Amino acid sequence: MHRCPLLRTHLAGFGCSYEHAARMFRHGYGITPVAYLQALRLDYARSLLQGDPKLTVAEAALRSGFTCHAYFSRLFRRHFGEAPSLCRQGL
């Protein structure tokens, strides 16, 4: 089951099931809608961390839509290959 109800609602607005819309999205873009949204949120968090060195990792996580900063840190490291704290320090 999918954990992003707003995405489910938005994709269902196209007049087809969420599953069909998600398959079509993946076919067209090569990535699932959830992975796409995560990448956007992670990019936003990275720009927050690089733009304000006083911002904590937990604050950047919350501002970019992640409720658990540990999960955010794990995704960030997987996506960018570095810890968010290193990105914030400019290392």
C-alpha positions in Angstrom: 0.0 0.0 0.0 1.1 3.5 -0.7 2.0 6.0 2.1 1.4 9.3 0.3 -2.4 10.0 0.4 -2.1 13.3 -1.4 -0.3 11.8 -4.3 -2.8 9.0 -4.5 -5.7 11.6 -4.6 -3.9 13.7 -7.2 -3.2 10.8 -9.5 -6.7 9.4 -9.1 -7.9 12.8 -10.4 -6.8 11.7 -13.9 -9.8 9.4 -14.2 -8.1 6.1 -13.6 -6.9 4.1 -10.7 -3.9 5.1 -8.7 -2.1 1.9 -9.7 -2.7 2.6 -13.4 -1.6 6.2 -13.1 1.6 5.2 -11.2 2.4 2.5 -13.9 2.0 5.1 -16.6 4.2 7.6 -14.7 6.9 5.0 -14.2 6.7 4.0 -17.8 7.0 7.6 -19.0 9.7 8.8 -16.5 11.5 5.6 -15.4 10.8 6.3 -11.7 7.9 5.8 -9.4 5.8 8.9 -8.4 6.9 8.4 -4.8 10.6 8.2 -5.7 10.2 11.3 -7.8 8.6 13.3 -4.9 11.3 12.0 -2.5 14.0 13.3 -4.9 12.3 16.7 -5.1 12.1 16.9 -1.4 15.7 15.8 -0.9 16.9 18.4 -3.4 14.9 21.1 -1.6 16.4 20.0 1.8 19.9 20.1 0.3 19.3 23.6 -0.9 18.1 24.6 2.5 21.2 23.1 4.2 23.5 24.7 1.8 21.8 28.1 2.0 21.6 28.4 5.8 24.5 26.8 7.8 22.7 27.5 11.1 19.8 25.3 10.0 19.8 21.9 11.8 19.4 18.7 9.9 16.1 18.0 11.8 14.8 21.5 10.8 15.7 20.9 7.1 14.0 17.5 7.3 10.8 19.0 8.7 10.7 21.9 6.2 11.1 19.5 3.3 8.3 17.2 4.5 10.1 14.5 6.4 8.7 13.8 9.8 11.6 11.5 11.0 15.0 13.1 10.7 16.7 9.7 11.0 14.8 8.4 8.0 15.6 11.6 6.2 19.3 11.3 6.9 19.3 7.7 5.6 17.6 8.8 2.4 19.8 11.8 2.0 22.9 9.7 2.3 21.6 7.2 -0.2 20.6 9.9 -2.7 23.6 12.2 -2.5 26.3 9.9 -1.1 27.0 12.1 1.9 25.5 12.8 5.2 23.3 15.9 5.5 25.4 17.3 8.2 28.4 17.3 5.9 26.4 19.1 3.2 25.4 21.7 5.8 29.1 22.2 6.8 30.1 22.6 3.1 32.6 19.7 3.2 
